[in-house]
């Protein structure tokens, strides 16, 4: 019986760059993983789609014009 084990890695939720599991912040975008920032880590296979940064920000800027 063969079992496949997929290696899971840790990524920054903001820029989807690979980060060390024990890193205090993302070396790429400098997002802090301290306190509530612990939710800014994604563990598992690399996400297929890069999440948008604050998708509501563009609409807010357009509405302010």
N, C-alpha and C positions, 0 to 999 in steps of 0.2 A: 504494500500500500504506500503510495507516494503522497506526501503532503507538501503543498507549496507554501512557503513562508515569504510574504512580501515585506520588504524592508520599509519601515516607515521613517520618514524624516520630519524635521521641524522647519516650518516656514513662517516668515513674517506675514501677518494678515494684511498689512498695508501694501507692501511692494512685492510680496510673494517670492522673496529671495530666501535661499537656504540659510538657516541660522543654527548655531550650536544650541543644543537643548538647554544648557545652563547659562547661556549668554544673557547679560543684564539688559542689552538693547540690540537692535538690528544694526549691523555695521554699514548697511546700505542706506537706509532712510533715517536712522537714529531714533526709531520708535522705542520707547522705554517699555520693558516688560515687567516693571515693578508695580506693585499694588494692583489696580484695576487693569493695568497694561498686560497682566498675565493672560487676558483674553485675546490679546493681539498675536498669539501664536497659533499656528495651525499644525497639528500633527497628523501624519498620514502620507499618502502619495501626493505628489505635486498636483495642486489644483489645475484643472484644465483651462479655466478662465480666470484672468486677472481681475480681482474685484475693483470696482470703481472707487475712487477716493471721494467720499462725501457726494454722492450723485445729486443731492438736493442743492449743493452749492452753486452749480451753474444756473439752475432755475431761479435761485434767490438773486444772483447777480443780474440776470435778465429782467426780473421783476422790478429791481431797484432803478433801472434806467428810465 
